[in-house]
């Protein structure tokens, strides 16, 4: 159902950005010894209550 899943295109963009972050920082997301830590925040111009809960 639409709105229940992140689209394949958005998933692709997220994974591409994560690879870039890993390369820039020399760390890997999920690494047990020296993990890349990532914080996510909303950057919407207009408040959309509940939107971050939907994605996270």
C-alpha positions, 0 to 999 in steps of 0.5 A: 500500500502506498505510504507504508514503505519507503520507495526503492528510489529513496532507499537507493538514495539513502544507501548511496549517502551512507556509502559516501559518509562511510568513505568520508569518515573511514568508518562503516555503519554497523562495524562492531569495533569502530562504528559510523554513528549517524543521527537523523533529524527532520529538515522539513520547511513545514512541520509535519507531525508524525512524519519522522515516526513514519520513516524511522 
